[in-house]
Structure formats: C-alpha cells, structure tokens
Amino acid sequence: MRNKIISIVGMLALAMLAGCNKAKSPEAVANNVTNAEQKAANNVADAQKDATKDVANAADKVDDKAKDLNNAEVKGAYNVEMTKAEGDRKIALNKCEALSGDAQKACKDVADADYQSAKAHLKALRETEKQ
C-alpha cells in the first residue's frame, strides 16, 4: 500500500513537471521575443551612450593634458629664448664699453633696440603657440 501511494505521488509529480514544460502559443513566443529584442537593443544603446560619454570625458582630459604639456613647452622655450636675448643684450652692452662718446651711446641704443625687438617677437610667438 505504501508503495502504491509513493507511486501515485511520483506520477502526480511527473505530471505536474510535464505540465510546466508546456509549449507556449506562437503569439506569446513572438511577443516575448520582441520584448527581449527591444530590451536588448535598449541596453546596447544605453551601453553605447555610456561608452561614448566615457570616451568623450577621457578625451577632454587628454586634451587638457595635451594643452598643459604644449603650454609648458611653449613657456619653457620662451624662457630659454628670453634668457638668450638678455644674454645677447648684456654681451652687446659690454662690447659697447670699448667705444666712447656718441659711438658708445649709439651702440647701446642698438643693443637695447635689438633686445626690445627680440622680446616683442618672443612674446607674440608665445601667444600664437599657446593653447
């Protein structure tokens, strides 16, 4: 008797499990597939949007760093060239000391004019290269 009850319970359990695997109607399957496709497409679109945003943010950071690097290079080159111009001016002024009178004054005026010209040129160059 006990075996019969166990057998009946087992058969009922199998019948219930078999009922769970019942095929759905083609309309329900098509609807479920369409919903899954739309959800997947939306998820992909959201992921692409996020990825594009992340890339844009990273590119902005890289652009800022590239600008910082370029500006540092421009500043460094400007400082080097200004130091050269100042050195050239001091050398020229020292050479002027060998002269006397109007010749010395004219020599110093030329040295100062060359320095001012170089300084203006370097400042303009720095502004055009700066980002």
DSSP file (Angstrom, degrees, kcal/mol; ACC not computed):
  #  RESIDUE AA STRUCTURE BP1 BP2  ACC     N-H-->O    O-->H-N    N-H-->O    O-->H-N    TCO  KAPPA ALPHA  PHI   PSI    X-CA   Y-CA   Z-CA
    1    1 A M     >        0   0    0      0, 0.0     4,-2.2     0, 0.0     5,-0.2   0.000 360.0 360.0 360.0 -44.1    0.0    0.0    0.0
    2    2 A R  H  >  +     0   0    0      1,-0.2     4,-2.3     2,-0.2     5,-0.2   0.909 360.0  52.4 -61.3 -41.0    2.7    2.3    0.9
    3    3 A N  H  > S+     0   0    0      1,-0.2     4,-2.5     2,-0.2    -1,-0.2   0.876 107.5  52.9 -63.4 -37.8    4.5    1.6   -2.4
    4    4 A K  H  > S+     0   0    0      2,-0.2     4,-2.6     1,-0.2    -1,-0.2   0.908 109.1  48.6 -65.3 -41.1    1.2    2.4   -4.3
    5    5 A I  H  X S+     0   0    0     -4,-2.2     4,-2.7     2,-0.2     5,-0.2   0.916 112.6  48.0 -64.9 -42.8    0.9    5.8   -2.6
    6    6 A I  H  X S+     0   0    0     -4,-2.3     4,-2.5     1,-0.2    -1,-0.2   0.911 112.4  49.7 -65.0 -40.3    4.5    6.6   -3.3
    7    7 A S  H  X S+     0   0    0     -4,-2.5     4,-2.4     2,-0.2    -2,-0.2   0.911 111.9  47.7 -64.3 -42.1    4.0    5.6   -6.9
    8    8 A I  H  X S+     0   0    0     -4,-2.6     4,-2.5     2,-0.2    -2,-0.2   0.922 112.9  48.0 -65.9 -43.8    0.9    7.7   -7.2
    9    9 A V  H  X S+     0   0    0     -4,-2.7     4,-2.3     1,-0.2    -2,-0.2   0.908 111.7  51.1 -63.0 -41.5    2.6   10.7   -5.7
   10   10 A G  H  X S+     0   0    0     -4,-2.5     4,-2.3    -5,-0.2    -2,-0.2   0.905 110.5  48.5 -62.3 -42.2    5.6   10.2   -8.0
   11   11 A M  H  X S+     0   0    0     -4,-2.4     4,-2.6     2,-0.2    -2,-0.2   0.895 110.9  50.4 -66.7 -40.1    3.3   10.0  -11.1
   12   12 A L  H  X S+     0   0    0     -4,-2.5     4,-2.3     2,-0.2    -1,-0.2   0.909 110.1  50.4 -63.7 -40.9    1.5   13.2  -10.0
   13   13 A A  H  X S+     0   0    0     -4,-2.3     4,-2.4     2,-0.2    -2,-0.2   0.918 111.6  47.9 -63.6 -43.0    4.8   15.0   -9.5
   14   14 A L  H  X S+     0   0    0     -4,-2.3     4,-2.5     1,-0.2    -2,-0.2   0.895 110.7  51.8 -63.9 -39.6    5.9   13.9  -13.0
   15   15 A A  H  X S+     0   0    0     -4,-2.6     4,-1.6     2,-0.2    -2,-0.2   0.892 110.4  48.6 -64.1 -39.1    2.6   15.0  -14.4
   16   16 A M  H  X S+     0   0    0     -4,-2.3     4,-1.1     2,-0.2    -2,-0.2   0.909 112.2  48.1 -67.5 -42.1    3.0   18.4  -12.8
   17   17 A L  H  X S+     0   0    0     -4,-2.4     4,-0.8     1,-0.2     3,-0.5   0.896 109.7  52.6 -65.5 -39.4    6.5   18.8  -14.1
   18   18 A A  H >< S+     0   0    0     -4,-2.5     3,-0.5     1,-0.2    -1,-0.2   0.853 105.5  55.9 -64.5 -33.3    5.4   17.8  -17.6
   19   19 A G  H >< S+     0   0    0     -4,-1.6     3,-1.1     1,-0.2    -1,-0.2   0.790  99.6  60.3 -68.8 -28.2    2.8   20.5  -17.4
   20   20 A C  H 3< S+     0   0    0     -4,-1.1    -1,-0.2    -3,-0.5    -2,-0.2   0.768 100.5  54.9 -71.0 -26.3    5.4   23.1  -16.7
   21   21 A N  T << S+     0   0    0     -4,-0.8    -1,-0.3    -3,-0.5    -2,-0.1   0.116  77.4 140.3 -94.4  21.3    7.2   22.4  -20.0
   22   22 A K    <   -     0   0    0     -3,-1.1     2,-0.1     1,-0.1    -3,-0.1  -0.431  59.4-108.7 -66.9 135.7    4.1   23.0  -22.0
   23   23 A A        -     0   0    0     -2,-0.1     2,-0.2     1,-0.1    -1,-0.1  -0.370  30.8-128.5 -67.1 142.0    4.8   24.9  -25.2
   24   24 A K        -     0   0    0      1,-0.1    -1,-0.1    -3,-0.1    -3,-0.0  -0.484  32.8 -89.3 -87.8 163.0    3.5   28.5  -25.4
   25   25 A S     >  -     0   0    0     -2,-0.2     4,-2.4     1,-0.1     5,-0.2  -0.343  35.0-114.7 -68.5 153.4    1.5   29.8  -28.2
   26   26 A P  H  > S+     0   0    0      0, 0.0     4,-2.7     0, 0.0     5,-0.2   0.847 117.1  54.2 -58.1 -34.7    3.3   31.3  -31.2
   27   27 A E  H  > S+     0   0    0      2,-0.2     4,-2.5     1,-0.2     5,-0.2   0.911 109.2  46.8 -65.6 -42.2    1.9   34.7  -30.4
   28   28 A A  H  > S+     0   0    0      2,-0.2     4,-2.6     1,-0.2    -1,-0.2   0.900 113.7  48.4 -66.8 -40.3    3.2   34.6  -26.9
   29   29 A V  H  X S+     0   0    0     -4,-2.4     4,-2.8     2,-0.2    -2,-0.2   0.938 112.3  48.5 -64.7 -45.5    6.6   33.4  -28.0
   30   30 A A  H  X S+     0   0    0     -4,-2.7     4,-2.6     1,-0.2    -2,-0.2   0.904 112.7  48.8 -61.1 -41.7    6.7   36.2  -30.7
   31   31 A N  H  X S+     0   0    0     -4,-2.5     4,-2.6     2,-0.2    -1,-0.2   0.923 112.5  47.5 -63.6 -45.3    5.7   38.8  -28.1
   32   32 A N  H  X S+     0   0    0     -4,-2.6     4,-2.4     2,-0.2    -2,-0.2   0.901 113.1  48.6 -63.6 -40.9    8.3   37.5  -25.6
   33   33 A V  H  X S+     0   0    0     -4,-2.8     4,-2.7     2,-0.2    -2,-0.2   0.928 111.6  49.3 -65.1 -44.8   11.0   37.5  -28.3
   34   34 A T  H  X S+     0   0    0     -4,-2.6     4,-2.6     1,-0.2    -2,-0.2   0.924 112.3  48.1 -60.2 -45.2   10.0   41.1  -29.4
   35   35 A N  H  X S+     0   0    0     -4,-2.6     4,-2.5     1,-0.2    -1,-0.2   0.913 112.7  48.2 -61.7 -42.8   10.1   42.3  -25.8
   36   36 A A  H  X S+     0   0    0     -4,-2.4     4,-2.6     2,-0.2    -2,-0.2   0.898 111.8  49.9 -65.4 -40.0   13.5   40.7  -25.3
   37   37 A E  H  X S+     0   0    0     -4,-2.7     4,-2.7     2,-0.2    -2,-0.2   0.916 112.1  47.5 -64.0 -43.1   14.9   42.1  -28.5
   38   38 A Q  H  X S+     0   0    0     -4,-2.6     4,-2.7     2,-0.2    -2,-0.2   0.919 113.1  48.0 -64.5 -42.8   13.7   45.6  -27.6
   39   39 A K  H  X S+     0   0    0     -4,-2.5     4,-2.6     2,-0.2    -2,-0.2   0.920 113.1  47.9 -64.3 -42.5   15.1   45.3  -24.1
   40   40 A A  H  X S+     0   0    0     -4,-2.6     4,-2.5     2,-0.2    -2,-0.2   0.915 112.0  49.8 -63.6 -42.6   18.5   44.1  -25.5
   41   41 A A  H  X S+     0   0    0     -4,-2.7     4,-2.6     2,-0.2    -2,-0.2   0.907 111.9  48.3 -63.6 -41.6   18.5   46.9  -28.1
   42   42 A N  H  X S+     0   0    0     -4,-2.7     4,-2.6     2,-0.2    -2,-0.2   0.906 111.5  50.0 -64.0 -41.7   17.8   49.5  -25.4
   43   43 A N  H  X S+     0   0    0     -4,-2.6     4,-2.4     2,-0.2    -2,-0.2   0.902 112.0  47.7 -63.7 -40.8   20.5   48.0  -23.2
   44   44 A V  H  X S+     0   0    0     -4,-2.5     4,-2.7     2,-0.2    -2,-0.2   0.923 111.8  50.1 -65.5 -43.8   23.0   48.1  -26.0
   45   45 A A  H  X S+     0   0    0     -4,-2.6     4,-2.5     1,-0.2    -2,-0.2   0.911 111.9  48.1 -61.3 -42.5   22.0   51.7  -26.9
   46   46 A D  H  X S+     0   0    0     -4,-2.6     4,-2.6     2,-0.2    -1,-0.2   0.906 111.9  49.4 -63.8 -41.4   22.5   52.7  -23.2
   47   47 A A  H  X S+     0   0    0     -4,-2.4     4,-2.6     2,-0.2    -2,-0.2   0.902 112.0  48.5 -65.2 -40.6   25.9   51.0  -23.1
   48   48 A Q  H  X S+     0   0    0     -4,-2.7     4,-2.7     2,-0.2    -2,-0.2   0.903 111.2  50.4 -65.1 -40.6   27.0   52.7  -26.3
   49   49 A K  H  X S+     0   0    0     -4,-2.5     4,-2.3     2,-0.2    -2,-0.2   0.928 112.8  46.1 -62.1 -45.4   25.8   56.1  -24.9
   50   50 A D  H  X S+     0   0    0     -4,-2.6     4,-2.7     2,-0.2    -2,-0.2   0.902 113.3  49.7 -63.8 -41.4   27.7   55.5  -21.6
   51   51 A A  H  X S+     0   0    0     -4,-2.6     4,-2.7     2,-0.2    -2,-0.2   0.914 110.8  49.2 -65.1 -41.9   30.8   54.4  -23.6
   52   52 A T  H  X S+     0   0    0     -4,-2.7     4,-2.5     2,-0.2    -1,-0.2   0.904 112.1  48.9 -63.0 -41.3   30.7   57.4  -25.8
   53   53 A K  H  X S+     0   0    0     -4,-2.3     4,-2.6     2,-0.2    -2,-0.2   0.921 111.8  48.8 -63.5 -44.2   30.3   59.7  -22.8
   54   54 A D  H  X S+     0   0    0     -4,-2.7     4,-2.5     2,-0.2    -2,-0.2   0.906 112.3  48.3 -62.8 -42.0   33.2   58.0  -21.1
   55   55 A V  H  X S+     0   0    0     -4,-2.7     4,-2.9     2,-0.2    -1,-0.2   0.914 111.5  50.2 -65.0 -42.1   35.4   58.3  -24.2
   56   56 A A  H  X S+     0   0    0     -4,-2.5     4,-2.5     2,-0.2    -2,-0.2   0.919 111.5  48.2 -62.6 -43.3   34.4   62.0  -24.5
   57   57 A N  H  X S+     0   0    0     -4,-2.6     4,-2.1     2,-0.2    -2,-0.2   0.918 113.5  47.0 -62.5 -43.3   35.3   62.6  -20.9
   58   58 A A  H  X S+     0   0    0     -4,-2.5     4,-2.6     1,-0.2    -2,-0.2   0.904 111.3  51.6 -65.2 -40.1   38.6   60.8  -21.3
   59   59 A A  H  X S+     0   0    0     -4,-2.9     4,-3.2     2,-0.2    -2,-0.2   0.898 108.0  52.3 -64.0 -39.6   39.4   62.7  -24.5
   60   60 A D  H  X S+     0   0    0     -4,-2.5     4,-2.7     2,-0.2    -1,-0.2   0.917 110.4  48.1 -61.0 -42.3   38.6   66.0  -22.7
   61   61 A K  H  X S+     0   0    0     -4,-2.1     4,-2.4     2,-0.2    -2,-0.2   0.911 113.1  47.4 -64.9 -41.3   41.1   65.0  -20.0
   62   62 A V  H  X S+     0   0    0     -4,-2.6     4,-3.2     2,-0.2    -2,-0.2   0.922 111.5  50.9 -65.2 -43.3   43.7   64.1  -22.6
   63   63 A D  H  X S+     0   0    0     -4,-3.2     4,-2.8     2,-0.2    -2,-0.2   0.923 110.8  48.9 -59.5 -43.8   43.1   67.3  -24.5
   64   64 A D  H  X S+     0   0    0     -4,-2.7     4,-2.6     2,-0.2    -1,-0.2   0.917 113.5  46.3 -61.7 -42.6   43.5   69.3  -21.3
   65   65 A K  H  X S+     0   0    0     -4,-2.4     4,-2.7     2,-0.2    -2,-0.2   0.895 112.2  50.7 -67.2 -39.1   46.8   67.4  -20.5
   66   66 A A  H  X S+     0   0    0     -4,-3.2     4,-2.9     2,-0.2    -2,-0.2   0.905 111.6  48.2 -64.7 -40.2   48.0   67.9  -24.1
   67   67 A K  H  X S+     0   0    0     -4,-2.8     4,-3.1    -5,-0.2    64,-0.3   0.923 111.6  49.9 -64.0 -43.7   47.2   71.6  -23.8
   68   68 A D  H  X S+     0   0    0     -4,-2.6     4,-2.2     2,-0.2    -2,-0.2   0.916 112.7  47.4 -60.4 -42.9   49.0   71.7  -20.5
   69   69 A L  H  X S+     0   0    0     -4,-2.7     4,-2.4     2,-0.2    -2,-0.2   0.938 113.4  47.4 -63.9 -47.1   52.0   70.0  -22.0
   70   70 A N  H  X S+     0   0    0     -4,-2.9     4,-2.8     1,-0.2    -2,-0.2   0.927 112.5  49.2 -60.6 -45.0   52.1   72.2  -25.0
   71   71 A N  H  X S+     0   0    0     -4,-3.1     4,-2.7     1,-0.2    -1,-0.2   0.872 110.5  50.8 -64.1 -36.1   51.8   75.3  -22.9
   72   72 A A  H  X S+     0   0    0     -4,-2.2     4,-2.6    -5,-0.2    -1,-0.2   0.902 111.5  48.2 -66.7 -40.1   54.6   74.1  -20.6
   73   73 A E  H  X S+     0   0    0     -4,-2.4     4,-2.7     2,-0.2    -2,-0.2   0.925 112.8  47.9 -64.6 -43.5   56.8   73.5  -23.7
   74   74 A V  H  X S+     0   0    0     -4,-2.8     4,-2.6     2,-0.2    -2,-0.2   0.925 113.2  48.1 -62.5 -44.5   55.9   77.0  -25.1
   75   75 A K  H  X S+     0   0    0     -4,-2.7     4,-2.8     2,-0.2    -2,-0.2   0.920 112.6  48.8 -62.5 -43.8   56.7   78.6  -21.7
   76   76 A G  H  X S+     0   0    0     -4,-2.6     4,-2.3     2,-0.2    -2,-0.2   0.922 112.5  47.0 -62.3 -44.7   59.9   76.7  -21.5
   77   77 A A  H  X S+     0   0    0     -4,-2.7     4,-2.6     2,-0.2    -1,-0.2   0.897 112.4  51.1 -64.1 -40.0   61.0   77.7  -25.0
   78   78 A Y  H  X S+     0   0    0     -4,-2.6     4,-2.9    -5,-0.2     5,-0.2   0.939 110.1  48.9 -61.3 -47.5   60.0   81.3  -24.3
   79   79 A N  H  X S+     0   0    0     -4,-2.8     4,-2.2     1,-0.2    -2,-0.2   0.898 112.2  48.6 -61.0 -41.1   62.1   81.4  -21.1
   80   80 A V  H  X S+     0   0    0     -4,-2.3     4,-2.2     2,-0.2    -1,-0.2   0.943 114.0  45.3 -63.9 -47.6   65.1   79.9  -22.9
   81   81 A E  H  X S+     0   0    0     -4,-2.6     4,-2.6     1,-0.2    -2,-0.2   0.869 112.1  51.5 -66.8 -36.4   64.9   82.4  -25.8
   82   82 A M  H  X S+     0   0    0     -4,-2.9     4,-2.6     2,-0.2    -1,-0.2   0.900 109.1  51.1 -65.7 -39.1   64.3   85.3  -23.4
   83   83 A T  H  X S+     0   0    0     -4,-2.2     4,-2.3    -5,-0.2    -2,-0.2   0.900 110.7  48.9 -63.8 -40.1   67.4   84.3  -21.4
   84   84 A K  H  X S+     0   0    0     -4,-2.2     4,-3.0     2,-0.2    -2,-0.2   0.930 111.2  49.7 -63.1 -44.6   69.4   84.1  -24.7
   85   85 A A  H  X S+     0   0    0     -4,-2.6     4,-2.2     1,-0.2    -2,-0.2   0.901 111.7  48.3 -62.6 -41.0   68.1   87.6  -25.7
   86   86 A E  H  X S+     0   0    0     -4,-2.6     4,-2.3     2,-0.2    -1,-0.2   0.903 112.5  48.8 -65.0 -40.7   69.1   89.0  -22.3
   87   87 A G  H  X S+     0   0    0     -4,-2.3     4,-2.5     2,-0.2    -2,-0.2   0.919 110.2  50.6 -64.2 -43.5   72.5   87.4  -22.5
   88   88 A D  H  X S+     0   0    0     -4,-3.0     4,-2.6     1,-0.2    -2,-0.2   0.894 110.2  51.2 -60.8 -39.4   73.0   88.8  -26.1
   89   89 A R  H  X S+     0   0    0     -4,-2.2     4,-2.8     2,-0.2    -2,-0.2   0.932 110.3  47.7 -63.5 -46.1   72.0   92.3  -24.8
   90   90 A K  H  X S+     0   0    0     -4,-2.3     4,-2.2     2,-0.2    -2,-0.2   0.896 112.7  49.1 -63.7 -39.9   74.5   92.1  -21.9
   91   91 A I  H  X S+     0   0    0     -4,-2.5     4,-2.2     2,-0.2    -1,-0.2   0.936 112.5  47.8 -62.8 -46.2   77.3   91.0  -24.3
   92   92 A A  H  X S+     0   0    0     -4,-2.6     4,-1.9     1,-0.2    -2,-0.2   0.913 111.3  50.4 -62.5 -42.8   76.5   93.7  -26.7
   93   93 A L  H  X S+     0   0    0     -4,-2.8     4,-0.9     1,-0.2    -1,-0.2   0.891 109.8  50.9 -63.8 -38.0   76.4   96.4  -23.9
   94   94 A N  H >< S+     0   0    0     -4,-2.2     3,-0.6     1,-0.2     4,-0.3   0.886 109.1  50.9 -65.6 -37.3   79.8   95.1  -22.7
   95   95 A K  H >< S+     0   0    0     -4,-2.2     3,-1.5     1,-0.2     4,-0.3   0.845 102.7  60.9 -66.8 -32.3   81.2   95.4  -26.2
   96   96 A C  H >< S+     0   0    0     -4,-1.9     3,-1.9     1,-0.3    -1,-0.2   0.785  88.2  73.0 -64.2 -26.0   79.8   98.9  -26.4
   97   97 A E  T << S+     0   0    0     -4,-0.9    -1,-0.3    -3,-0.6    -2,-0.2   0.734  85.6  65.4 -62.0 -21.2   82.1   99.8  -23.4
   98   98 A A  T <  S+     0   0    0     -3,-1.5    -1,-0.3    -4,-0.3    -2,-0.2   0.712  97.1  68.9 -73.5 -18.3   85.1   99.7  -25.8
   99   99 A L  S <  S-     0   0    0     -3,-1.9     2,-0.3    -4,-0.3    -3,-0.0  -0.444  73.3-147.0 -93.7 169.9   83.6  102.6  -27.6
  100  100 A S    >>  -     0   0    0     -2,-0.1     3,-1.0     4,-0.0     4,-0.6  -0.948  49.0 -10.2-136.3 159.5   83.4  106.2  -26.4
  101  101 A G  H 3> S-     0   0    0     -2,-0.3     4,-2.0     1,-0.2     3,-0.2  -0.252 124.1  -4.9  64.5-136.3   81.1  109.1  -26.7
  102  102 A D  H 3> S+     0   0    0      1,-0.2     4,-2.9     2,-0.2    -1,-0.2   0.831 132.8  58.3 -64.2 -34.0   78.3  109.1  -29.4
  103  103 A A  H <> S+     0   0    0     -3,-1.0     4,-2.4     2,-0.2    -1,-0.2   0.903 107.4  47.4 -63.3 -40.8   79.5  105.7  -30.8
  104  104 A Q  H  X S+     0   0    0     -4,-0.6     4,-2.5    -3,-0.2    -2,-0.2   0.919 113.3  48.0 -65.8 -43.6   79.1  104.1  -27.4
  105  105 A K  H  X S+     0   0    0     -4,-2.0     4,-2.4     2,-0.2    -2,-0.2   0.917 113.0  47.9 -63.4 -43.3   75.6  105.6  -27.0
  106  106 A A  H  X S+     0   0    0     -4,-2.9     4,-2.3     2,-0.2    -1,-0.2   0.903 111.3  51.1 -63.8 -41.7   74.6  104.5  -30.5
  107  107 A C  H  X S+     0   0    0     -4,-2.4     4,-2.4    -5,-0.2    -2,-0.2   0.920 111.7  46.7 -61.5 -45.3   75.9  101.0  -29.8
  108  108 A K  H  X S+     0   0    0     -4,-2.5     4,-2.7     2,-0.2    -2,-0.2   0.883 110.6  53.1 -65.2 -38.6   73.9  100.8  -26.5
  109  109 A D  H  X S+     0   0    0     -4,-2.4     4,-2.5     2,-0.2    -1,-0.2   0.902 110.2  47.7 -62.9 -40.5   70.8  102.1  -28.3
  110  110 A V  H  X S+     0   0    0     -4,-2.3     4,-2.8     2,-0.2     5,-0.2   0.921 111.8  49.8 -66.0 -43.4   71.2   99.4  -31.0
  111  111 A A  H  X S+     0   0    0     -4,-2.4     4,-2.1     1,-0.2    -2,-0.2   0.918 113.8  45.6 -61.3 -44.0   71.7   96.7  -28.3
  112  112 A D  H  X S+     0   0    0     -4,-2.7     4,-2.7     2,-0.2    -1,-0.2   0.902 113.3  49.7 -66.1 -40.8   68.6   97.9  -26.4
  113  113 A A  H  X S+     0   0    0     -4,-2.5     4,-2.4     2,-0.2    -2,-0.2   0.912 110.9  49.5 -65.3 -42.2   66.5   98.1  -29.6
  114  114 A D  H  X S+     0   0    0     -4,-2.8     4,-2.5     2,-0.2    -1,-0.2   0.907 112.3  49.0 -61.9 -41.0   67.6   94.6  -30.6
  115  115 A Y  H  X S+     0   0    0     -4,-2.1     4,-2.7    -5,-0.2    -2,-0.2   0.937 111.7  47.4 -64.5 -46.7   66.6   93.3  -27.2
  116  116 A Q  H  X S+     0   0    0     -4,-2.7     4,-2.5     1,-0.2    -2,-0.2   0.887 112.9  50.1 -62.5 -38.9   63.2   95.0  -27.3
  117  117 A S  H  X S+     0   0    0     -4,-2.4     4,-2.5     2,-0.2    -1,-0.2   0.931 112.4  45.9 -64.9 -46.5   62.6   93.7  -30.8
  118  118 A A  H  X S+     0   0    0     -4,-2.5     4,-2.7     2,-0.2    -2,-0.2   0.907 112.7  51.7 -62.5 -42.0   63.5   90.1  -29.7
  119  119 A K  H  X S+     0   0    0     -4,-2.7     4,-2.2     2,-0.2    -2,-0.2   0.924 111.6  45.9 -62.0 -46.4   61.4   90.4  -26.6
  120  120 A A  H  X S+     0   0    0     -4,-2.5     4,-2.3     2,-0.2    -1,-0.2   0.907 113.1  50.4 -64.0 -41.9   58.3   91.6  -28.6
  121  121 A H  H  X S+     0   0    0     -4,-2.5     4,-2.5     1,-0.2    -2,-0.2   0.926 111.5  47.7 -62.3 -44.9   58.8   88.9  -31.2
  122  122 A L  H  X S+     0   0    0     -4,-2.7     4,-2.5     2,-0.2    -2,-0.2   0.882 110.8  50.9 -65.5 -39.0   59.1   86.2  -28.5
  123  123 A K  H  X S+     0   0    0     -4,-2.2     4,-2.0     2,-0.2    -1,-0.2   0.922 112.4  46.6 -64.7 -42.9   56.0   87.4  -26.6
  124  124 A A  H  X S+     0   0    0     -4,-2.3     4,-1.9     1,-0.2    -2,-0.2   0.916 112.9  49.6 -64.5 -42.2   54.0   87.4  -29.9
  125  125 A L  H  X S+     0   0    0     -4,-2.5     4,-1.7     1,-0.2    -2,-0.2   0.895 109.0  52.7 -62.5 -40.7   55.3   83.9  -30.8
  126  126 A R  H  X S+     0   0    0     -4,-2.5     4,-1.5     1,-0.2    -1,-0.2   0.906 108.9  49.6 -62.8 -41.6   54.4   82.6  -27.3
  127  127 A E  H  < S+     0   0    0     -4,-2.0    -1,-0.2     1,-0.2    -2,-0.2   0.862 110.7  49.1 -68.6 -35.0   50.8   83.9  -27.6
  128  128 A T  H  < S+     0   0    0     -4,-1.9    -1,-0.2     1,-0.2    -2,-0.2   0.817 116.2  42.6 -74.3 -28.4   50.3   82.3  -31.0
  129  129 A E  H  < S+     0   0    0     -4,-1.7    -2,-0.2    -5,-0.2    -1,-0.2   0.658  93.4  98.6 -90.4 -16.9   51.7   78.9  -29.9
  130  130 A K     <        0   0    0     -4,-1.5   -59,-0.0    -5,-0.2   -63,-0.0  -0.450 360.0 360.0 -72.5 142.4   49.9   78.9  -26.5
  131  131 A Q              0   0    0    -64,-0.3    -1,-0.1    -2,-0.1   -63,-0.1   0.385 360.0 360.0-112.8 360.0   46.6   76.9  -26.4
